C-alpha cells in the first residue's frame, strides 16, 4: 500500500469512527454526549444534517464543535475541497472561545499541525490554501437581518459545513446563507451550540421550533445519569439549592433547559406593565406604604443625550420622577441638580437621598448637597454588594431588589418607558454571582440611557426601613412632611 493509500484509508476510518479520530489526534476520550455529537456529525442520516447542542454552562461544547470542525476539514474531500465556516456572536467571543479551541486542538495533533496552518481568521490546507479551509466569520453589531443573513452566503462546495457557536441570542437570520449552502452538496452539515437563554434566538429556533434539527441536550443536573462529568456535582447542587430548580439561570446554565422566561430577562414586560397598572387605580391605600422611608434616587446625566432623573419611592409605591434635561452640558449643572434634590427633600420630606457617584460623575451634586446641609448617600455601582455571596456588585444587588419589589406588589408610576427599559435588561453569572449585562449594551438596545431605571434602582441601595431612622442611624435627619404621600414632582 502506498503512502497516499494509507492516508486515504486512515481518513476513511476516522470518518467512520470519529471517536478514534479524537483519540488518535488528541489522546482524549469524549464524554458520552460528545460522542453522540461526533457520531451525529458523520452520520448520513438526513435527520442529522442539522445538529443543535442545547447546553448548560461549561460542559465542553466549544471543544466538541472544534473536534467536529477539524474532523471535517481533514477527512472530507470530494469533487471539490472541503470548506467550512465558523461563526459566533461577536469577533471577540469567537476569538476567545471556538477559534481558540480550534487552534489549541490543531496544534496538539502531529498530523493536523503538519497538514494545516491556522491564522487569526483561517485554517487552511498547506497545499491548497485558497480552496480548502475553515474561515472565521462575524457580522457587525449594527447589522440588520438581511446583513446577518448574508454572513454565511456566497460559497459552495461538494463538502461544506457551518459551525455556529454561542447561538443562544443570535438572530435566526444567520441561518439563511448556511441553508443555501446545503442546497447542492454531497456532504453538508450545520452544527450550532449555545446556552438555552433566549426564546427568540437561533438556538431556540433549532432546539424547539424547527423539527428539522437533531437536538442534544447537555445537562449538569445531579439527578440525571447522563449529566456532563465536567460540571462539578457539588457546585451544581449548591446552585440548585440556592436559587431553586425553577430559577431561569439554574434552568439554562445548570440544567441545560430553556426557562419559562428567557434568562436574559430581569423582568418581563407583563410584570412591569402590571405594576404600572396598579398605580393607575383611582384609590391606593396609604397604609400600604406610609410606614416606610421616603427615598430619592438621583441619576446624574453623564453625556449630552442623557437626562438627570430624580425618582421618589416610599415602600411599595414609586412616584412620578423629575426629569432634568440638558444638565450634562451646563456649567452650573451640579448646583441646579443639587438644588432640585434639596427642594424635593424639603417639599416631600424624603429621608434618604441616593446619588450615583459611579466614576465620580455625581460627586459634584453630592458635594453641593452636603454644603447646603443635606446628608446624601453615595452609590457606586461597581462597589461590593451587601450580599456579596449572591451579587457580583452593588448594581446587580440594587436591580434584583427592584425586581423582587415589582414581583412583591410594588406600584410603579405611569412611566411607559419603564416597560421596555426593565424588560430589556439581562443578567448572567460571574464567578458564581449574579451580574447584569453591561450598561453600554442596555443603552444600545434602548437607544437611550437607562436614566429612569437607574435612579429607581438606587432607591434600593439599602434594605427597606421604617420611616423613623433617627435613633438607629445617627446623622440622618427626618424632616417634617410638608406634602402628601401622593406627591407628584411635576405638580
C-alpha positions in Angstrom: 0.0 0.0 0.0 1.4 3.4 -1.0 1.6 6.3 1.5 -1.3 8.0 -0.3 -3.4 4.9 0.0 -2.5 4.6 3.7 -3.6 8.2 4.3 -6.8 7.6 2.4 -7.5 4.5 4.4 -6.9 6.3 7.7 -9.2 9.2 6.7 -12.0 6.7 5.9 -11.5 5.1 9.2 -11.8 8.4 11.0 -14.9 9.3 9.1 -16.5 6.0 10.2 -15.3 6.3 13.8 -14.9 9.9 14.9 -14.1 8.8 18.4 -10.9 7.2 17.1 -10.1 10.5 15.3 -10.2 12.3 18.7 -8.1 9.7 20.4 -5.5 9.3 17.6 -5.0 13.0 17.3 -5.6 14.4 20.7 -5.4 11.4 23.1 -8.8 12.4 24.5 -11.8 10.2 25.3 -15.0 12.1 24.5 -17.8 12.3 27.1 -21.0 10.4 26.2 -22.8 13.5 24.8 -19.7 14.5 22.9 -19.5 11.0 21.3 -23.2 11.3 20.4 -22.5 14.7 18.7 -19.5 13.3 16.8 -21.5 10.3 15.6 -24.3 12.6 14.5 -21.9 14.8 12.6 -20.5 11.9 10.5 -23.9 10.3 10.0 -25.5 10.1 6.6 -29.0 10.2 8.2 -30.9 13.1 6.7 -32.4 13.8 10.1 -28.9 14.6 11.3 -27.9 17.2 8.8 -28.7 20.0 11.3 -27.4 19.4 14.8 -28.2 21.6 17.8 -26.4 21.4 21.2 -28.5 22.9 23.9 -26.0 23.1 26.7 -25.6 24.0 30.4 -22.5 26.1 31.2 -19.1 24.6 30.9 -19.6 21.0 29.5 -17.1 21.4 26.7 -19.4 22.3 23.8 -16.9 24.6 22.1 -14.3 21.8 22.4 -16.7 19.3 20.8 -17.5 21.7 17.9 -13.8 22.2 17.4 -13.3 18.5 17.1 -16.1 18.2 14.5 -14.6 21.2 12.6 -11.1 19.6 12.4 -12.6 16.2 11.6 -14.4 17.8 8.7 -11.6 19.8 7.3 -9.1 17.0 7.4 -11.2 14.0 6.4 -13.8 15.1 3.9 -13.0 15.8 0.3 -15.0 15.2 -2.9 -15.1 16.8 -6.3 -14.1 20.0 -4.6 -12.1 20.5 -1.4 -14.0 20.9 1.8 -14.8 24.4 3.1 -16.2 25.3 6.4 -17.4 28.5 8.2 -17.1 29.2 11.9 -19.2 31.9 13.5 -20.0 33.3 16.9 -22.0 36.3 18.0 -19.0 38.7 18.1 -15.4 38.7 16.9 -14.1 38.8 20.4 -16.3 35.9 21.5 -15.3 33.9 18.5 -11.6 34.6 19.1 -11.7 33.8 22.8 -13.8 30.6 22.6 -14.3 28.4 19.5 -11.5 29.7 17.4 -9.1 29.4 20.3 -10.3 25.8 20.8 -9.7 25.0 17.1 -6.2 26.4 17.3 -5.3 24.5 20.5 -6.5 21.2 19.3 -5.0 21.6 15.8 -1.6 22.2 17.4 -1.9 19.2 19.6 -2.1 16.9 16.6 1.0 15.9 14.7 -0.9 15.2 11.6 -3.1 18.3 11.6 -0.4 20.7 12.5 1.7 19.4 9.6 -1.1 19.5 7.1 -2.8 22.8 8.0 -1.9 26.3 9.1 -4.1 28.3 11.5 -4.2 32.1 11.4 -6.4 34.6 13.2 -9.1 34.2 10.5 -8.5 30.9 8.7 -7.4 27.3 8.9 -6.1 26.3 5.5 -4.6 23.2 3.9 -0.9 23.9 3.2 -1.1 22.5 -0.3 -4.4 24.1 -1.2 -4.7 27.3 0.8 -7.2 29.1 -1.4 -10.0 26.5 -1.6 -9.5 24.1 1.3 -10.2 25.9 4.6 -12.2 26.8 7.7 -12.9 30.6 7.8 -13.9 32.7 10.8 -17.0 34.8 10.1 -18.6 37.6 12.1 -21.1 40.4 11.5 -21.3 43.9 12.8 -23.3 44.6 15.9 -25.3 47.1 13.9 -26.1 44.6 11.1 -29.8 44.2 10.2 -31.4 40.9 9.5 -30.6 41.0 5.8 -26.9 41.7 6.5 -26.8 38.9 9.1 -28.4 36.6 6.6 -25.6 37.2 4.2 -22.8 36.4 6.7 -22.6 32.8 5.6 -23.6 33.3 1.9 -21.5 33.1 -1.3 -19.5 29.9 -1.1 -20.4 26.4 -2.4 -18.6 23.1 -2.4 -19.4 19.4 -2.7 -18.5 19.2 1.0 -19.4 22.1 3.2 -20.1 22.7 6.9 -21.1 25.5 9.2 -20.2 25.7 12.9 -22.2 28.3 14.9 -21.2 28.7 18.5 -22.9 30.7 21.3 -26.2 31.0 19.3 -28.5 31.5 22.3 -29.1 35.1 21.5 -28.1 35.0 17.8 -30.6 36.0 15.1 -32.2 33.2 13.2 -31.4 35.2 10.0 -27.8 33.9 10.2 -29.1 30.5 9.0 -30.1 31.9 5.6 -26.7 31.6 4.0 -26.0 28.2 5.6 -29.2 26.8 4.3 -28.3 28.0 0.8 -25.0 26.1 1.0 -26.7 22.8 1.8 -28.8 23.0 -1.4 -26.4 21.4 -3.8 -23.7 19.5 -1.9 -22.8 15.9 -1.4 -22.0 16.3 2.3 -23.3 19.3 4.2 -23.8 20.0 7.9 -24.9 22.8 10.2 -23.9 22.5 13.8 -24.9 25.1 16.4 -24.5 25.2 20.1 -25.2 27.6 23.0 -26.9 28.1 26.3 -30.7 28.0 26.3 -31.1 31.6 27.4 -33.3 33.3 24.8 -36.7 32.4 23.4 -36.1 34.4 20.3 -32.6 33.3 19.4 -31.3 30.9 16.8 -30.8 28.1 19.4 -34.4 28.1 20.5 -35.5 28.0 16.9 -33.3 25.0 16.3 -33.9 23.1 19.5 -37.6 23.9 20.0 -39.3 25.4 17.0 -38.0 23.6 13.9 -38.4 19.8 13.6 -35.5 19.5 11.1 -32.9 19.6 13.8 -31.3 16.8 15.7 -31.1 18.1 19.3 -28.7 17.0 22.0 -29.4 18.4 25.5 -26.4 18.7 27.7 -27.1 19.0 31.4 -25.3 19.3 34.7 -28.3 18.1 36.7 -27.0 16.0 39.6 -30.1 13.7 39.3 -29.5 12.9 35.6 -27.3 9.8 35.0 -26.3 11.3 31.6 -25.1 14.6 33.1 -21.8 16.1 31.9 -19.0 15.0 34.2 -17.2 18.3 33.5 -19.8 20.1 35.7 -18.9 20.0 39.3 -21.5 17.9 41.1 -21.2 19.9 44.4 -21.4 23.3 42.5 -24.5 22.2 40.5 -26.3 21.1 43.7 -25.3 24.3 45.5 -26.8 26.5 42.8 -30.0 24.4 42.7 -30.3 24.7 46.5 -29.5 28.4 46.4 -31.9 29.5 43.7 -34.3 26.6 43.0 -34.9 24.4 40.0 -37.4 26.8 38.5 -34.9 29.7 38.6 -34.3 30.9 35.0 -30.5 30.9 35.5 -30.4 27.4 37.0 -32.6 26.0 34.2 -30.4 27.4 31.5 -26.9 27.2 33.0 -27.1 24.1 35.2 -30.0 22.0 33.8 -29.5 22.9 30.1 -33.2 23.7 29.7 -35.0 26.7 28.3 -36.6 28.6 31.2 -40.2 29.7 31.1 -38.9 33.3 30.6 -35.6 34.0 28.9 -32.5 34.1 31.2 -31.8 37.5 29.7 -34.9 39.0 31.2 -34.7 40.7 34.6 -38.4 41.3 34.4 -41.0 40.6 31.8 -42.9 43.3 30.0 -46.1 41.9 31.5 -44.7 42.2 35.0 -43.7 45.8 34.6 -47.0 46.6 32.9 -48.9 45.0 35.7 -47.0 47.1 38.3 -47.8 50.3 36.4 -51.5 49.3 36.2 -51.6 49.1 39.9 -50.6 52.7 40.1 -53.4 53.7 37.7 -56.0 52.7 40.2 -58.1 55.6 41.5 -57.5 54.8 45.1 -54.4 53.3 46.7 -54.5 52.9 50.4 -51.7 54.9 52.0 -51.4 52.2 54.7 -49.7 50.1 52.1 -46.6 52.3 52.2 -46.9 55.2 54.6 -44.9 53.5 57.3 -41.9 53.2 55.1 -39.0 55.6 54.4 -39.3 58.2 51.7 -36.3 57.9 49.4 -35.0 59.7 46.3 -32.7 58.1 43.7 -30.7 60.5 41.7 -29.1 59.6 38.4 -26.9 62.4 37.2 -26.6 62.9 33.4 -23.2 61.9 32.0 -23.5 62.7 28.4 -25.3 65.2 26.2 -28.2 63.0 25.3 -28.8 61.7 28.8 -31.0 63.3 31.3 -30.8 63.7 35.1 -33.6 61.8 36.8 -34.8 62.1 40.4 -37.0 59.1 41.3 -39.1 59.2 44.5 -40.2 56.0 46.3 -41.9 55.2 49.6 -42.1 51.5 50.4 -44.3 49.7 47.9 -45.1 52.9 45.9 -42.9 54.7 43.5 -44.0 58.2 42.3 -43.6 60.2 39.1 -39.9 61.1 38.6 -38.4 64.5 38.0 -36.7 64.8 34.6 -34.0 67.4 34.1 -32.8 67.8 30.5 -29.6 69.2 29.1 -27.8 69.2 32.5 -24.8 67.4 31.1 -23.9 70.4 29.0 -24.4 73.1 31.7 -21.6 74.7 33.6 -23.7 75.1 36.8 -25.4 71.7 36.5 -24.1 70.5 39.9 -25.7 73.5 41.6 -29.0 73.2 39.7 -29.4 69.5 40.3 -28.4 69.7 44.0 -31.0 72.5 44.4 -33.7 70.4 42.8 -32.8 67.4 45.1 -33.0 69.6 48.2 -36.2 71.1 47.0 -37.7 67.7 46.7 -36.4 66.7 50.1 -37.9 69.8 51.6 -41.3 69.6 49.8 -41.9 65.8 50.2 -39.9 65.1 53.3 -37.6 62.4 51.9 -35.4 60.7 54.5 -32.7 59.2 52.3 -31.2 60.7 49.0 -29.1 58.3 47.0 -26.8 59.9 44.4 -25.0 57.9 41.7 -21.3 58.7 42.1 -20.0 55.9 39.9 -17.0 57.1 38.1 -17.2 60.4 40.0 -19.8 62.0 37.7 -22.2 62.7 40.5 -19.6 63.8 43.0 -20.3 67.5 42.4 -24.0 67.1 43.1 -23.2 65.1 46.2 -20.8 67.7 47.5 -23.2 70.6 46.8 -26.0 68.8 48.7 -23.6 68.4 51.7 -22.6 72.0 51.5 -26.2 73.0 51.7 -26.8 70.9 54.9 -28.0 67.8 53.2 -26.9 64.3 54.1 -26.9 62.3 50.9 -25.6 58.8 50.4 -23.2 57.9 47.6 -24.0 55.0 45.3 -21.1 53.4 43.4 -22.4 50.7 41.1 -19.1 48.8 40.9 -18.8 48.6 44.7 -19.1 45.4 46.6 -22.7 44.3 47.3 -24.0 43.9 50.8 -24.8 40.3 49.9 -21.5 39.7 48.1 -22.1 35.9 48.0 -25.1 36.3 45.7 -24.4 39.5 43.8 -21.3 40.5 41.8 -21.6 44.2 42.6 -23.9 46.8 44.0 -25.5 47.5 40.7 -26.8 43.9 40.4 -27.9 43.9 44.1 -30.0 47.1 43.6 -31.6 45.8 40.4 -32.5 42.4 41.8 -34.0 44.2 44.9 -36.1 46.2 42.4 -37.1 43.1 40.6 -38.2 41.4 43.8 -40.1 44.6 44.8 -42.1 44.6 41.5 -42.9 40.9 41.9 -43.9 41.5 45.5 -46.6 44.1 44.6 -44.5 47.2 44.0 -46.5 50.1 42.4 -44.9 51.9 39.6 -46.0 55.3 38.3 -47.4 55.7 34.8 -44.0 55.8 33.1 -44.3 53.7 29.9 -40.6 53.7 29.1 -40.0 51.5 32.2 -41.8 48.7 30.4 -39.1 48.3 27.7 -36.3 49.5 29.9 -36.7 47.0 32.7 -37.8 44.1 30.5 -34.8 44.6 28.2 -32.2 44.1 30.9 -30.4 40.8 31.0 -28.4 39.0 33.7 -25.9 36.1 33.9 -23.5 34.7 36.5 -19.8 35.7 37.0 -17.7 33.8 39.5 -20.9 32.2 40.9 -22.7 35.5 41.5 -25.4 37.4 39.7 -24.4 40.2 37.4 -26.3 42.5 35.0 -25.2 43.0 31.4 -23.0 46.0 30.7 -24.8 49.3 30.7 -23.4 50.1 27.2 -25.3 47.1 25.8 -28.5 48.2 27.5 -28.2 51.7 26.1 -27.7 50.2 22.6 -30.9 48.2 22.9 -32.9 51.0 24.3 -31.4 53.7 22.1 -31.2 55.8 25.3 -29.5 55.7 28.6 -31.4 53.9 31.3 -31.6 57.0 33.5 -35.1 56.3 34.9 -34.3 52.7 35.6 -31.0 53.5 37.3 -32.5 56.3 39.5 -35.3 54.0 40.6 -32.8 51.2 41.3 -30.8 53.5 43.5 -33.7 53.7 46.0 -32.9 50.0 46.7 -29.3 50.7 47.6 -30.1 49.9 51.2 -32.6 47.4 52.6 -36.1 48.8 53.4 -36.5 50.5 56.8 -39.4 52.1 58.6 -39.8 55.8 58.4 -38.1 56.7 61.7 -34.4 56.2 61.5 -33.2 59.0 63.7 -32.4 56.8 66.7 -30.9 53.8 64.7 -28.9 55.9 62.2 -27.3 58.9 63.8 -26.7 61.7 61.3 -29.9 61.0 59.3 -32.3 63.8 59.7 -36.0 63.1 59.2 -37.7 66.4 58.2 -41.4 67.2 58.7 -43.7 66.1 56.0 -44.9 69.2 54.0 -46.8 67.4 51.3 -49.0 64.4 50.9 -47.5 61.0 50.2 -49.1 61.2 46.8 -46.5 63.9 45.9 -46.0 64.5 42.2 -42.7 66.3 41.4 -44.4 67.9 38.4 -47.3 69.1 40.4 
